[in-house]
Amino acid sequence: MKRTFYTLLTLTLVAAATASCERYLELESKTNITGKWLYDTPEGLSRAVVALYDLDRKIAKPSNDNNDCYVVQMLDYSTDLMVYRGGTAASLARLNNLMPNNEVVGSFWNHHYNIIGKANEIISSAEEMSLADPVVLRAWAEAKFFRGRAYFELYKRFERLYLNTIPTAVDNLEREFKPAAREEIFSLIRTDLDDAAANLAWEIPDGSSSAQHGRVTKAAAKHVRAQFAMWEADWDTAIGACEEIFAHPELFALEKHPEEVFLSGVELRSKEVLWAYQFSTNLGGGATGSTTLTGHRLGLTTLPIYHGLGKYFTIASDMGGYGWGRVYPNTYLLSLFDREKDSRYTKLICTELICNNRSDASYGTPYDLELSKGKSEYITNLHFFSKKYFDCWSNADQPDLRSSFKDLPVYRLGETALMCCEAYFHRDGGSSADALNYYNKTWQRAGNDEERGPLTLEKILDEYARECHFEGVRWPLLKRLGILADRVHAHAGDSRAEDPYLDRDYTEPRVNFVTGKHELWPIPQSQIDMMGKNFPQHEAWN
């Protein structure tokens, strides 16, 4: 059965790729330009790529279009590391009402297929020009990166996909949809990422007056290529891609301390960050109008509503500003740290709140959790939290600002090191000197004594958790290894036995996770209805 596939034929552009602003994605102007003009010149392709960046970044911006996709993806929903209070994407956190009509699921699917559609237009137009032109080649390579990455993200969650590699035009609106074979999908991802990695530069491109921070480089492409190689158990390719990144310490290097990545300001300019979504209060940098600033809500989501206990606390920027208290690390994650040595615990997990209401006698002292033991206010207002998205800068002049303009990490060298460690472990065994070397890059720099081995998969999984929690790594890692169900059943959420300050058990995913079903997301029902009988829903979701 053929169905009509519509796409937007006019693209809204927001800046030139050679904009002179310091931050590449502080987009300066908005211009509607027809697709024909856009894709007929190298300059048009360059502008189209800028629009592609902005389209991709929208997954992290609160709107009716993304429905918390980035929160679900990055904050370890439905894994063994997160405890959920409520409010944001409940059905994916608790797995109690996840259905094919779920808004987050539909938004995730639509977002990435929109990326693919725009990337197809750029790739096709570039190939009709001359790839010998460096402007055309860069646009082509960036579009290849975005398309390969989008299909990879879709495969992790859905597996059953249709492949679309041609621009949608009036003469090809009629499409027949059928699921692509796994190898077809993998071949496209592999080719796109290889093309991107081969043709992007290591250095951040220069604009007319400064570096275009926020633009993908060869390192970002190599990192995603390594991620994909891990899914294929292609250990040599994964090792090679990771080590190529580490071979450029003048550009990419681990910070001396992990907290320096996340707690140094609103701009993630660390050499450890391979790619970040950029935000600013300038128009186009996360703001949606001259007075309404939206940014993103990762900081709010992960910060408890401490100010709800007005006797003891007032909203303050140095406390992180306004909190929603929805997603926290659980006691299982905390149990993995050496709480005396590991700075990822002492600096990046906040377990103590200092009373800051000057009108109360408690001012300046740690809040006594015994006062809230067994009460709902504990998880709502006082729970320990991750500071990876902590923001005391955006709200310096407006502490109750319900938004953050701190850059968001997408890929980071800490994960690169652990992928390389894991690949060496699978290939050469737990006593591999190379595996130990890459394990110790993150383990020792956090303040722990050198690990001398032998390594086990459990040790590596624990280090992934300590290093990369709340960075979108855990769910695909556990799924790739075939242990997602086991880990969720064992550790997801928290019980009162594990955290006696809780008012009840928050262990819904342990009970609700169905092995053989929840390792996949259902294909959005709206897409099933549109594509027809040749594209069936997953059997587990029928």
PyMOL commands that set and color helices and strands:
alter all, ss='L'
color gray80, all
select helices_A, chain A and resi 35-38+42-60+69-74+90-94+103-128+134-158+170-172+182-199+218-231+235-246+259-262+298-302+306-308+317-319+331-335+343-346+369-372+376-382+413-428+433-443+457-468+474-480+484-491+508-512+525-531+539-541
alter helices_A, ss='H'
color red, helices_A
select strands_A, chain A and resi 2-4+10-13+31-34+82-84+174-176+273-277+327-329+349-350+385-386+408-412
alter strands_A, ss='S'
color yellow, strands_A
deselect
rebuild
show_as cartoon
